[in-house]
Amino acid sequence: MKEKTKELADSVGAVYPSLFLGRHDGVLFTETELETFVELVAAAEREACAKVAEEYATGESHDYSENIAEEIRARGEKA
């Protein structure tokens, strides 16, 4: 599990590792914890996207939308 994912799961009270169907790599969330986790993940992604946009807003690129879209898509490829 990535460190940031673990931090977000910890912040909502997730329990892991859990034993489920013979597996020890699960994470248990209550419904409320899962909803909060999803909201935190979405907020983190929005903030990351906003930072990409801010970088271009202060740069000298003339085609912001195309460059920003490329950078946002590339985020999934960066480790």
All heavy atoms as an XYZ file, in Angstrom:
611
protein
N       0.856     -1.177      0.000
C       0.000      0.000      0.000
C       0.895      1.230      0.000
O       1.860      1.297      0.752
C      -0.896     -0.026      1.252
C      -1.806      1.161      1.374
S      -2.872      1.205      2.860
C      -3.746     -0.312      2.763
N       0.571      2.194     -0.845
C       1.360      3.419     -0.899
C       1.215      4.186      0.411
O       0.170      4.133      1.065
C       0.894      4.298     -2.061
C       1.203      3.704     -3.406
C       0.761      4.628     -4.510
C       1.082      4.030     -5.856
N       0.651      4.881     -6.949
N       2.254      4.888      0.783
C       2.281      5.598      2.060
C       1.138      6.613      2.178
O       0.488      6.709      3.213
C       3.631      6.278      2.260
C       3.817      6.842      3.646
C       3.723      5.802      4.765
O       4.117      4.647      4.556
O       3.229      6.156      5.849
N       0.887      7.387      1.123
C      -0.179      8.387      1.167
C      -1.538      7.721      1.350
O      -2.375      8.198      2.112
C      -0.161      9.244     -0.113
C      -1.172     10.365     -0.105
C      -0.887     11.369      0.993
C      -1.871     12.505      0.955
N      -1.732     13.401      2.081
N      -1.759      6.589      0.671
C      -3.019      5.854      0.819
C      -3.177      5.375      2.253
O      -4.254      5.492      2.846
C      -3.056      4.647     -0.139
O      -2.847      5.109     -1.471
C      -4.371      3.908     -0.051
N      -2.092      4.862      2.823
C      -2.128      4.388      4.208
C      -2.416      5.545      5.166
O      -3.209      5.398      6.095
C      -0.803      3.720      4.566
C      -0.795      3.068      5.935
C       0.522      2.353      6.175
C       0.594      1.662      7.503
N       0.164      2.398      8.653
N      -1.818      6.694      4.927
C      -2.072      7.863      5.778
C      -3.551      8.252      5.738
O      -4.147      8.550      6.774
C      -1.220      9.045      5.321
C       0.241      8.927      5.645
C       1.057     10.074      5.053
O       0.471     11.118      4.705
O       2.279      9.911      4.936
N      -4.129      8.275      4.527
C      -5.542      8.635      4.406
C      -6.423      7.591      5.078
O      -7.382      7.938      5.767
C      -5.929      8.802      2.934
C      -5.307      9.986      2.203
C      -5.655      9.936      0.722
C      -5.745     11.305      2.817
N      -6.103      6.305      4.899
C      -6.882      5.243      5.539
C      -6.783      5.351      7.058
O      -7.784      5.224      7.766
C      -6.401      3.876      5.055
N      -5.576      5.599      7.551
C      -5.382      5.765      8.992
C      -6.201      6.932      9.533
O      -6.767      6.855     10.620
C      -3.906      6.001      9.319
C      -3.052      4.758      9.161
O      -3.605      3.642      9.084
O      -1.818      4.917      9.105
N      -6.261      8.000      8.758
C      -6.940      9.207      9.241
C      -8.443      9.015      9.398
O      -9.079      9.781     10.121
C      -6.648     10.397      8.319
O      -7.357     10.283      7.107
N      -9.012      7.994      8.741
C     -10.445      7.745      8.890
C     -10.736      6.524      9.764
O     -11.878      6.135      9.933
C     -11.163      7.596      7.524
C     -11.049      8.873      6.724
C     -10.671      6.397      6.748
N      -9.687      5.899     10.305
C      -9.883      4.798     11.248
C      -9.965      3.418     10.627
O     -10.543      2.507     11.218
N      -9.407      3.238      9.440
C      -9.424      1.922      8.799
C      -8.690      0.891      9.647
O      -7.777      1.227     10.391
C      -8.775      2.009      7.418
N      -9.113     -0.363      9.523
C      -8.486     -1.467     10.239
C      -7.850     -2.391      9.202
O      -8.504     -2.813      8.258
C      -9.531     -2.257     11.053
C      -8.889     -3.454     11.730
C     -10.205     -1.352     12.067
N      -6.577     -2.693      9.382
C      -5.868     -3.577      8.440
C      -4.672     -4.180      9.127
O      -4.226     -3.652     10.133
C      -5.436     -2.822      7.173
C      -4.657     -1.572      7.460
C      -3.263     -1.598      7.545
C      -5.307     -0.377      7.707
C      -2.555     -0.461      7.848
C      -4.597      0.766      8.011
C      -3.230      0.720      8.073
O      -2.525      1.844      8.385
N      -4.040     -5.242      8.682
C      -4.597     -6.089      7.623
C      -5.723     -6.927      8.192
O      -5.681     -7.337      9.349
C      -3.430     -6.965      7.199
C      -2.590     -7.075      8.426
C      -2.784     -5.770      9.179
N      -6.714     -7.185      7.394
C      -7.826     -8.013      7.836
C      -7.777     -9.355      7.118
O      -7.235     -9.458      6.026
C      -9.149     -7.303      7.550
O      -9.333     -7.170      6.165
N      -8.338    -10.349      7.733
C      -8.404    -11.674      7.125
C      -9.773    -11.800      6.470
O     -10.799    -11.737      7.135
C      -8.212    -12.759      8.173
C      -8.325    -14.200      7.688
C      -7.277    -14.476      6.602
C      -8.132    -15.149      8.845
N      -9.767    -11.931      5.157
C     -11.028    -12.051      4.429
C     -10.825    -13.058      3.312
O      -9.942    -12.887      2.479
C     -11.451    -10.688      3.860
C     -12.757    -10.727      3.120
C     -13.936    -10.881      3.811
C     -12.785    -10.618      1.739
C     -15.148    -10.926      3.138
C     -13.991    -10.659      1.060
C     -15.172    -10.808      1.763
N     -11.594    -14.105      3.321
C     -11.487    -15.160      2.318
C     -10.055    -15.668      2.184
O      -9.545    -15.888      1.089
C     -12.010    -14.668      0.962
C     -13.485    -14.276      0.920
C     -13.849    -13.735     -0.456
C     -14.371    -15.460      1.269
N      -9.376    -15.825      3.326
C      -8.027    -16.357      3.328
C      -6.940    -15.352      2.995
O      -5.771    -15.685      2.951
N      -7.312    -14.101      2.756
C      -6.324    -13.072      2.408
C      -6.019    -12.227      3.637
O      -6.873    -11.987      4.466
C      -6.852    -12.179      1.294
C      -7.034    -12.942     -0.004
C      -7.523    -12.040     -1.084
N      -6.519    -10.998     -1.319
C      -6.480    -10.266     -2.401
N      -7.351    -10.443     -3.352
N      -5.572     -9.336     -2.554
N      -4.792    -11.744      3.706
C      -4.371    -10.914      4.839
C      -4.048     -9.485      4.403
O      -3.450     -8.733      5.154
C      -3.130    -11.524      5.508
C      -3.404    -12.839      6.131
N      -3.891    -12.972      7.400
C      -3.276    -14.095      5.648
C      -4.044    -14.256      7.685
N      -3.678    -14.955      6.638
N      -4.408     -9.118      3.192
C      -4.035     -7.803      2.687
C      -5.232     -6.860      2.536
O      -5.174     -5.883      1.822
C      -3.302     -7.933      1.347
C      -4.147     -8.627      0.283
O      -5.212     -9.178      0.616
O      -3.727     -8.619     -0.879
N      -6.309     -7.150      3.226
C      -7.502     -6.315      3.114
C      -7.486     -5.151      4.087
O      -6.672     -5.084      5.000
N      -8.403     -4.238      3.853
C      -8.590     -3.089      4.730
C     -10.080     -2.985      5.006
O     -10.888     -3.056      4.086
C      -8.096     -1.781      4.074
C      -8.324     -0.601      4.997
C      -6.639     -1.888      3.688
N     -10.435     -2.851      6.273
C     -11.846     -2.733      6.637
C     -12.213     -1.284      6.900
O     -11.508     -0.574      7.619
C     -12.138     -3.553      7.900
C     -12.059     -5.056      7.758
C     -12.275     -5.720      9.122
C     -13.086     -5.558      6.760
N     -13.308     -0.864      6.308
C     -13.866      0.462      6.520
C     -15.337      0.299      6.900
O     -16.021     -0.553      6.336
C     -13.861      1.294      5.229
C     -12.525      1.722      4.730
C     -11.859      0.997      3.752
C     -11.934      2.880      5.194
C     -10.637      1.400      3.256
C     -10.714      3.303      4.707
C     -10.057      2.563      3.743
N     -15.806      1.133      7.793
C     -17.250      1.243      7.952
C     -17.744      2.056      6.758
O     -16.950      2.656      6.029
C     -17.633      1.976      9.260
O     -17.173      3.326      9.169
C     -17.048      1.285     10.488
N     -19.041      2.100      6.562
C     -19.588      2.881      5.445
C     -19.194      4.356      5.563
O     -18.776      4.976      4.586
C     -21.111      2.742      5.414
C     -21.746      3.373      4.198
C     -23.234      3.097      4.132
O     -23.659      1.971      4.447
O     -23.960      4.035      3.751
N     -19.277      4.892      6.754
C     -18.916      6.299      6.978
C     -17.430      6.525      6.731
O     -17.036      7.510      6.108
C     -19.283      6.718      8.417
O     -20.691      6.522      8.587
C     -18.928      8.173      8.675
N     -16.589      5.591      7.211
C     -15.146      5.717      6.985
C     -14.818      5.663      5.497
O     -13.983      6.419      5.010
C     -14.392      4.612      7.726
C     -14.418      4.759      9.230
C     -13.944      3.511      9.958
O     -13.822      2.445      9.336
O     -13.710      3.632     11.173
N     -15.484      4.774      4.778
C     -15.242      4.656      3.344
C     -15.635      5.933      2.624
O     -14.892      6.433      1.765
C     -16.001      3.460      2.760
C     -15.828      3.228      1.264
C     -14.363      3.017      0.909
C     -16.670      2.036      0.827
N     -16.780      6.509      2.971
C     -17.210      7.762      2.349
C     -16.216      8.880      2.640
O     -15.868      9.665      1.760
C     -18.609      8.138      2.830
C     -19.687      7.241      2.274
C     -21.050      7.499      2.879
O     -21.173      8.329      3.810
O     -22.016      6.852      2.419
N     -15.748      8.943      3.869
C     -14.765      9.965      4.241
C     -13.452      9.740      3.500
O     -12.838     10.690      3.011
C     -14.531      9.957      5.766
O     -15.781     10.154      6.419
C     -13.563     11.047      6.179
N     -13.033      8.482      3.387
C     -11.809      8.138      2.663
C     -11.914      8.588      1.205
O     -10.996      9.208      0.672
C     -11.564      6.630      2.755
C     -10.341      6.161      2.014
C      -9.078      6.415      2.517
C     -10.464      5.462      0.825
C      -7.947      5.971      1.842
C      -9.344      5.017      0.150
C      -8.077      5.281      0.653
N     -13.022      8.293      0.571
C     -13.230      8.696     -0.828
C     -13.169     10.221     -0.957
O     -12.549     10.757     -1.886
C     -14.567      8.138     -1.362
C     -14.936      8.754     -2.698
C     -14.502      6.626     -1.463
N     -13.782     10.929     -0.037
C     -13.739     12.398     -0.067
C     -12.311     12.915      0.094
O     -11.916     13.867     -0.577
C     -14.643     12.972      1.026
C     -16.117     12.761      0.744
C     -17.009     13.112      1.931
O     -16.502     13.662      2.944
O     -18.206     12.821      1.860
N     -11.540     12.306      0.981
C     -10.147     12.719      1.181
C      -9.298     12.453     -0.057
O      -8.468     13.291     -0.451
C      -9.537     11.987      2.377
C     -10.044     12.395      3.752
C      -9.486     11.455      4.822
C      -9.670     13.832      4.056
N      -9.506     11.307     -0.702
C      -8.758     10.980     -1.917
C      -9.101     11.982     -3.016
O      -8.206     12.506     -3.698
C      -9.043      9.529     -2.376
C      -8.477      9.265     -3.757
C      -8.474      8.545     -1.363
N     -10.376     12.270     -3.190
C     -10.789     13.229     -4.215
C     -10.216     14.620     -3.940
O      -9.749     15.299     -4.861
C     -12.315     13.288     -4.295
N     -10.225     15.030     -2.678
C      -9.671     16.341     -2.324
C      -8.177     16.397     -2.597
O      -7.666     17.407     -3.092
C      -9.963     16.649     -0.855
N      -7.470     15.319     -2.283
C      -6.028     15.279     -2.537
C      -5.750     15.367     -4.034
O      -4.812     16.059     -4.462
C      -5.424     14.004     -1.951
N      -6.540     14.696     -4.836
C      -6.349     14.741     -6.292
C      -6.677     16.126     -6.845
O      -5.965     16.642     -7.701
C      -7.201     13.668     -6.974
C      -6.961     13.567     -8.458
C      -5.538     13.156     -8.832
O      -4.790     12.658     -7.969
O      -5.172     13.350     -9.997
N      -7.740     16.734     -6.341
C      -8.077     18.100     -6.791
C      -6.945     19.066     -6.459
O      -6.584     19.914     -7.274
C      -9.384     18.557     -6.139
C     -10.623     17.974     -6.754
C     -11.883     18.676     -6.265
N     -12.007     18.675     -4.822
C     -12.592     17.707     -4.122
N     -13.088     16.653     -4.719
N     -12.679     17.791     -2.804
N      -6.386     18.937     -5.268
C      -5.294     19.822     -4.867
C      -4.075     19.612     -5.758
O      -3.428     20.573     -6.181
C      -4.922     19.597     -3.401
C      -3.811     20.487     -2.898
C      -4.084     21.979     -3.034
O      -5.256     22.396     -3.030
O      -3.103     22.743     -3.172
N      -3.767     18.365     -6.053
C      -2.636     18.084     -6.933
C      -2.870     18.675     -8.322
O      -1.957     19.246     -8.923
C      -2.411     16.579     -7.026
N      -4.080     18.559     -8.822
C      -4.410     19.130    -10.132
C      -4.331     20.660    -10.096
O      -3.857     21.283    -11.041
C      -5.797     18.679    -10.577
S      -5.867     16.925    -10.988
N      -4.793     21.243     -9.016
C      -4.728     22.694     -8.876
C      -3.281     23.180     -8.873
O      -2.961     24.216     -9.461
C      -5.431     23.140     -7.599
N      -2.403     22.425     -8.240
C      -0.984     22.802     -8.219
C      -0.390     22.759     -9.619
O       0.415     23.621     -9.980
C      -0.206     21.898     -7.267
C      -0.502     22.212     -5.813
C       0.269     21.313     -4.884
C      -0.085     21.664     -3.439
N       0.611     20.827     -2.489
N      -0.788     21.765    -10.423
C      -0.320     21.703    -11.810
C      -0.799     22.950    -12.553
O      -0.031     23.587    -13.275
C      -0.829     20.417    -12.510
C      -0.583     20.473    -14.004
C      -0.158     19.190    -11.901
N      -2.062     23.313    -12.360
C      -2.606     24.498    -13.028
C      -1.871     25.762    -12.596
O      -1.570     26.629    -13.421
C      -4.095     24.625    -12.734
N      -1.578     25.874    -11.306
C      -0.848     27.044    -10.811
C       0.537     27.151    -11.423
O       1.003     28.248    -11.727
C      -0.739     26.992     -9.285
C      -2.032     27.288     -8.578
C      -1.938     27.070     -7.083
O      -0.965     26.452     -6.607
O      -2.869     27.516     -6.393
N       1.206     26.020    -11.604
C       2.534     26.032    -12.219
C       2.468     26.613    -13.625
O       3.332     27.390    -14.023
C       3.108     24.620    -12.269
C       3.517     24.088    -10.911
C       3.933     22.627    -10.958
O       4.176     22.105    -12.065
O       4.010     22.017     -9.878
N       1.443     26.239    -14.383
C       1.305     26.770    -15.732
C       0.850     28.228    -15.728
O       1.224     28.995    -16.596
C       0.351     25.919    -16.568
C       1.052     24.718    -17.139
C       0.882     23.464    -16.571
C       1.914     24.848    -18.217
C       1.545     22.374    -17.079
C       2.579     23.759    -18.729
C       2.394     22.517    -18.161
O       3.051     21.439    -18.664
N       0.055     28.606    -14.766
C      -0.426     29.987    -14.706
C       0.723     30.962    -14.498
O       0.671     32.100    -14.948
C      -1.461     30.143    -13.594
N       1.772     30.509    -13.828
C       2.917     31.386    -13.588
C       4.010     31.208    -14.637
O       4.989     31.918    -14.644
C       3.526     31.122    -12.189
O       3.935     29.759    -12.104
C       2.516     31.426    -11.102
N       3.833     30.231    -15.535
C       4.823     29.972    -16.580
C       4.579     30.840    -17.800
O       3.743     31.735    -17.802
N       5.321     30.550    -18.851
C       5.202     31.345    -20.065
C       4.526     30.583    -21.193
O       4.636     30.962    -22.350
C       6.592     31.817    -20.496
C       7.211     32.741    -19.472
C       8.505     33.352    -19.952
O       8.735     33.411    -21.169
O       9.279     33.790    -19.100
N       3.837     29.497    -20.879
C       3.131     28.728    -21.898
C       1.912     29.504    -22.373
O       1.217     30.142    -21.589
C       2.697     27.379    -21.336
O       1.943     26.693    -22.289
N       1.635     29.438    -23.679
C       0.491     30.163    -24.227
C      -0.731     29.272    -24.401
O      -1.826     29.764    -24.589
C       0.862     30.792    -25.569
C       1.924     31.819    -25.433
N       1.722     33.029    -24.813
C       3.225     31.809    -25.805
C       2.843     33.733    -24.818
N       3.775     32.998    -25.415
N      -0.570     27.975    -24.375
C      -1.693     27.064    -24.521
C      -1.891     26.305    -23.224
O      -1.574     25.130    -23.114
C      -1.452     26.110    -25.684
C      -2.696     25.312    -26.029
O      -3.734     25.490    -25.367
O      -2.619     24.506    -26.933
N      -2.440     27.001    -22.246
C      -2.568     26.435    -20.908
C      -3.400     25.161    -20.871
O      -2.994     24.173    -20.266
C      -3.190     27.446    -19.944
C      -2.368     28.675    -19.734
C      -2.933     29.925    -19.875
C      -1.023     28.595    -19.412
C      -2.191     31.079    -19.683
C      -0.273     29.735    -19.225
C      -0.854     30.979    -19.353
O      -0.121     32.100    -19.167
N      -4.562     25.166    -21.485
C      -5.467     24.030    -21.336
C      -4.868     22.738    -21.867
O      -4.993     21.685    -21.238
C      -6.807     24.309    -22.014
O      -6.609     24.533    -23.395
N      -4.223     22.769    -23.003
C      -3.636     21.563    -23.558
C      -2.484     21.063    -22.679
O      -2.373     19.875    -22.395
C      -3.136     21.839    -24.972
C      -3.024     20.607    -25.818
C      -2.764     20.975    -27.259
O      -3.677     21.484    -27.912
O      -1.622     20.768    -27.687
N      -1.646     21.969    -22.234
C      -0.520     21.597    -21.380
C      -0.991     21.054    -20.036
O      -0.440     20.073    -19.520
C       0.406     22.785    -21.149
C       1.130     23.200    -22.411
O       1.319     22.398    -23.313
N       1.516     24.447    -22.485
N      -1.978     21.693    -19.460
C      -2.492     21.246    -18.160
C      -3.108     19.863    -18.291
O      -2.853     18.988    -17.463
C      -3.503     22.258    -17.588
C      -2.761     23.546    -17.197
C      -4.251     21.676    -16.395
C      -3.666     24.695    -16.846
N      -3.881     19.639    -19.332
C      -4.497     18.330    -19.533
C      -3.429     17.250    -19.666
O      -3.559     16.160    -19.098
C      -5.389     18.357    -20.765
N      -2.372     17.525    -20.394
C      -1.284     16.559    -20.554
C      -0.623     16.258    -19.212
O      -0.333     15.104    -18.898
C      -0.240     17.080    -21.538
C      -0.714     17.095    -22.966
C       0.268     17.774    -23.905
O       1.386     18.110    -23.468
O      -0.088     17.963    -25.063
N      -0.380     17.284    -18.427
C       0.255     17.095    -17.125
C      -0.629     16.294    -16.170
O      -0.158     15.437    -15.435
C       0.601     18.443    -16.490
C       1.820     19.094    -17.097
C       3.089     18.313    -16.779
O       3.269     17.870    -15.631
O       3.895     18.131    -17.704
N      -1.931     16.587    -16.168
C      -2.838     15.864    -15.293
C      -2.880     14.389    -15.681
O      -2.817     13.507    -14.825
C      -4.246     16.487    -15.328
C      -4.201     17.864    -14.632
C      -5.276     15.576    -14.663
C      -5.439     18.692    -14.794
N      -2.951     14.117    -16.969
C      -2.950     12.727    -17.416
C      -1.627     12.034    -17.070
O      -1.605     10.852    -16.725
C      -3.208     12.659    -18.905
C      -4.637     12.983    -19.242
C      -4.941     12.797    -20.711
N      -6.271     13.261    -20.996
C      -6.561     14.434    -21.554
N      -5.592     15.227    -21.953
N      -7.803     14.788    -21.756
N      -0.540     12.742    -17.137
C       0.775     12.176    -16.846
C       0.954     11.883    -15.357
O       1.820     11.096    -14.980
C       1.874     13.118    -17.323
N       0.126     12.468    -14.493
C       0.255     12.234    -13.056
C       0.144     10.759    -12.715
O       0.796     10.273    -11.811
C      -0.839     12.991    -12.293
C      -0.547     14.459    -12.139
C      -1.621     15.165    -11.320
N      -2.164     14.396    -10.218
C      -1.532     14.121     -9.067
N      -0.315     14.550     -8.876
N      -2.118     13.437     -8.119
N      -0.680     10.016    -13.447
C      -0.834      8.594    -13.189
C       0.389      7.784    -13.564
O       0.558      6.661    -13.123
N       1.259      8.346    -14.377
C       2.456      7.649    -14.810
C       3.661      7.934    -13.908
O       4.644      7.221    -13.954
C       2.788      8.055    -16.239
C       1.693      7.702    -17.220
C       1.916      8.311    -18.580
O       2.992      8.854    -18.838
O       0.981      8.229    -19.383
N       3.571      9.004    -13.107
C       4.679      9.375    -12.228
C       4.592      8.582    -10.927
O       3.514      8.367    -10.396
C       4.627     10.876    -11.915
C       4.825     11.728    -13.148
C       4.718     13.197    -12.828
C       4.863     14.033    -14.099
N       4.707     15.443    -13.842
N       5.706      8.192    -10.422
C       5.713      7.429     -9.159
C       5.908      8.329     -7.978
O       6.324      9.403     -8.023
C       6.818      6.389     -9.194
